[in-house]
Amino acid sequence: MIKSAAITRVKPAPTKEARAKKRDLKKVQAAERKATKQVRPSAINKRIQKSAVTAVLFIADNTQPTREEMLQKAETLGLKIDKRWSDATVLQKITEAINEQNKD
């Protein structure tokens, strides 16, 4: 007599059972770590080094340079700036150009 595939049930191998238990244990441990995670804010008065460009461009005031001011400085340095660049990228390129000029 032929047994139907729907009727017979094969028990998984012991290694598969062990892997499944280990996977389930890892999931539980990860959930526990997330539940007990402690977040500590950074220091309020942490010292941050200002880039040389900020000091060179704006000695009088301590504010971040505007986009227009950075573009003007880039023109005086002879840099070609792409309009898709972020302010941070423009500032980095200007800093690199000033550092290269200071080397010479």
FIBA-901493 format. One record per residue (C-alpha): x, y, z negated; residue in three letters. Coordinates in pm, whole numbers, plus 50000, padded with zeros to 5 digits. Example, Ala and Ser with C-alpha at 12.3 -4.5 7.8 and 13.67 -1.06 7.14 Angstrom:
2
<site><u>51230</u><v>49550</v><w>49220</w><aa>ALA</aa></site>
<site><u>51367</u><v>49894</v><w>49286</w><aa>SER</aa></site>
This chain:
104
<site><u>50000</u><v>50000</v><w>50000</w><aa>MET</aa></site>
<site><u>50129</u><v>50348</v><w>50089</w><aa>ILE</aa></site>
<site><u>50134</u><v>50608</v><w>49815</w><aa>LYS</aa></site>
<site><u>50024</u><v>50959</v><w>49898</w><aa>SER</aa></site>
<site><u>50274</u><v>51245</v><w>49850</w><aa>ALA</aa></site>
<site><u>50015</u><v>51437</v><w>49651</w><aa>ALA</aa></site>
<site><u>49980</u><v>51159</v><w>49397</w><aa>ILE</aa></site>
<site><u>50344</u><v>51081</v><w>49331</w><aa>THR</aa></site>
<site><u>50541</u><v>51325</v><w>49124</w><aa>ARG</aa></site>
<site><u>50917</u><v>51316</v><w>49102</w><aa>VAL</aa></site>
<site><u>51076</u><v>51429</v><w>48780</w><aa>LYS</aa></site>
<site><u>51351</u><v>51690</v><w>48836</w><aa>PRO</aa></site>
<site><u>51709</u><v>51586</v><w>48783</w><aa>ALA</aa></site>
<site><u>51858</u><v>51651</v><w>48438</w><aa>PRO</aa></site>
<site><u>52099</u><v>51910</v><w>48582</w><aa>THR</aa></site>
<site><u>51811</u><v>52111</v><w>48727</w><aa>LYS</aa></site>
<site><u>51635</u><v>52105</v><w>48392</w><aa>GLU</aa></site>
<site><u>51951</u><v>52227</v><w>48220</w><aa>ALA</aa></site>
<site><u>51990</u><v>52509</v><w>48473</w><aa>ARG</aa></site>
<site><u>51629</u><v>52613</v><w>48429</w><aa>ALA</aa></site>
<site><u>51666</u><v>52621</v><w>48048</w><aa>LYS</aa></site>
<site><u>51987</u><v>52824</v><w>48077</w><aa>LYS</aa></site>
<site><u>51821</u><v>53071</v><w>48317</w><aa>ARG</aa></site>
<site><u>51524</u><v>53111</v><w>48083</w><aa>ASP</aa></site>
<site><u>51756</u><v>53165</v><w>47787</w><aa>LEU</aa></site>
<site><u>51945</u><v>53437</v><w>47977</w><aa>LYS</aa></site>
<site><u>51618</u><v>53614</v><w>48059</w><aa>LYS</aa></site>
<site><u>51518</u><v>53613</v><w>47692</w><aa>VAL</aa></site>
<site><u>51861</u><v>53740</v><w>47585</w><aa>GLN</aa></site>
<site><u>51850</u><v>54020</v><w>47843</w><aa>ALA</aa></site>
<site><u>51507</u><v>54128</v><w>47722</w><aa>ALA</aa></site>
<site><u>51634</u><v>54134</v><w>47362</w><aa>GLU</aa></site>
<site><u>51937</u><v>54345</v><w>47461</w><aa>ARG</aa></site>
<site><u>51713</u><v>54596</v><w>47640</w><aa>LYS</aa></site>
<site><u>51480</u><v>54615</v><w>47340</w><aa>ALA</aa></site>
<site><u>51762</u><v>54687</v><w>47094</w><aa>THR</aa></site>
<site><u>51970</u><v>54913</v><w>47320</w><aa>LYS</aa></site>
<site><u>52096</u><v>55227</v><w>47148</w><aa>GLN</aa></site>
<site><u>52144</u><v>55544</v><w>47353</w><aa>VAL</aa></site>
<site><u>52387</u><v>55802</v><w>47222</w><aa>ARG</aa></site>
<site><u>52387</u><v>56148</v><w>47381</w><aa>PRO</aa></site>
<site><u>52711</u><v>56304</v><w>47492</w><aa>SER</aa></site>
<site><u>52882</u><v>56573</v><w>47287</w><aa>ALA</aa></site>
<site><u>52725</u><v>56916</v><w>47327</w><aa>ILE</aa></site>
<site><u>53044</u><v>57120</v><w>47318</w><aa>ASN</aa></site>
<site><u>53250</u><v>56881</v><w>47527</w><aa>LYS</aa></site>
<site><u>53533</u><v>57058</v><w>47705</w><aa>ARG</aa></site>
<site><u>53513</u><v>57046</v><w>48081</w><aa>ILE</aa></site>
<site><u>53800</u><v>57155</v><w>48300</w><aa>GLN</aa></site>
<site><u>53697</u><v>57415</v><w>48552</w><aa>LYS</aa></site>
<site><u>53833</u><v>57377</v><w>48900</w><aa>SER</aa></site>
<site><u>54098</u><v>57615</v><w>49028</w><aa>ALA</aa></site>
<site><u>53859</u><v>57744</v><w>49292</w><aa>VAL</aa></site>
<site><u>53612</u><v>57873</v><w>49039</w><aa>THR</aa></site>
<site><u>53891</u><v>58057</v><w>48862</w><aa>ALA</aa></site>
<site><u>54031</u><v>58197</v><w>49188</w><aa>VAL</aa></site>
<site><u>53696</u><v>58301</v><w>49333</w><aa>LEU</aa></site>
<site><u>53533</u><v>58439</v><w>49024</w><aa>PHE</aa></site>
<site><u>53771</u><v>58578</v><w>48769</w><aa>ILE</aa></site>
<site><u>53527</u><v>58848</v><w>48654</w><aa>ALA</aa></site>
<site><u>53222</u><v>58632</v><w>48576</w><aa>ASP</aa></site>
<site><u>53192</u><v>58275</v><w>48450</w><aa>ASN</aa></site>
<site><u>52903</u><v>58160</v><w>48673</w><aa>THR</aa></site>
<site><u>52912</u><v>57892</v><w>48941</w><aa>GLN</aa></site>
<site><u>52968</u><v>58034</v><w>49289</w><aa>PRO</aa></site>
<site><u>52668</u><v>58058</v><w>49517</w><aa>THR</aa></site>
<site><u>52652</u><v>57880</v><w>49850</w><aa>ARG</aa></site>
<site><u>52702</u><v>58208</v><w>50041</w><aa>GLU</aa></site>
<site><u>53010</u><v>58299</v><w>49837</w><aa>GLU</aa></site>
<site><u>53161</u><v>57956</v><w>49899</w><aa>MET</aa></site>
<site><u>53094</u><v>57985</v><w>50273</w><aa>LEU</aa></site>
<site><u>53263</u><v>58326</v><w>50281</w><aa>GLN</aa></site>
<site><u>53568</u><v>58188</v><w>50103</w><aa>LYS</aa></site>
<site><u>53577</u><v>57894</v><w>50344</w><aa>ALA</aa></site>
<site><u>53577</u><v>58134</v><w>50640</w><aa>GLU</aa></site>
<site><u>53870</u><v>58329</v><w>50494</w><aa>THR</aa></site>
<site><u>54058</u><v>58000</v><w>50447</w><aa>LEU</aa></site>
<site><u>53973</u><v>57890</v><w>50803</w><aa>GLY</aa></site>
<site><u>53770</u><v>57586</v><w>50703</w><aa>LEU</aa></site>
<site><u>53490</u><v>57444</v><w>50917</w><aa>LYS</aa></site>
<site><u>53197</u><v>57369</v><w>50685</w><aa>ILE</aa></site>
<site><u>52912</u><v>57139</v><w>50781</w><aa>ASP</aa></site>
<site><u>52568</u><v>57269</v><w>50675</w><aa>LYS</aa></site>
<site><u>52470</u><v>56920</v><w>50553</w><aa>ARG</aa></site>
<site><u>52741</u><v>56921</v><w>50286</w><aa>TRP</aa></site>
<site><u>52635</u><v>56969</v><w>49925</w><aa>SER</aa></site>
<site><u>52768</u><v>57256</v><w>49716</w><aa>ASP</aa></site>
<site><u>52997</u><v>57017</v><w>49533</w><aa>ALA</aa></site>
<site><u>53150</u><v>56894</v><w>49860</w><aa>THR</aa></site>
<site><u>53206</u><v>57249</v><w>49985</w><aa>VAL</aa></site>
<site><u>53368</u><v>57342</v><w>49655</w><aa>LEU</aa></site>
<site><u>53593</u><v>57033</v><w>49674</w><aa>GLN</aa></site>
<site><u>53705</u><v>57114</v><w>50029</w><aa>LYS</aa></site>
<site><u>53783</u><v>57475</v><w>49931</w><aa>ILE</aa></site>
<site><u>53981</u><v>57351</v><w>49631</w><aa>THR</aa></site>
<site><u>54185</u><v>57118</v><w>49851</w><aa>GLU</aa></site>
<site><u>54259</u><v>57400</v><w>50098</w><aa>ALA</aa></site>
<site><u>54374</u><v>57634</v><w>49819</w><aa>ILE</aa></site>
<site><u>54595</u><v>57361</v><w>49671</w><aa>ASN</aa></site>
<site><u>54754</u><v>57301</v><w>50013</w><aa>GLU</aa></site>
<site><u>54825</u><v>57672</v><w>50050</w><aa>GLN</aa></site>
<site><u>54981</u><v>57684</v><w>49704</w><aa>ASN</aa></site>
<site><u>55215</u><v>57394</v><w>49797</w><aa>LYS</aa></site>
<site><u>55359</u><v>57592</v><w>50087</w><aa>ASP</aa></site>
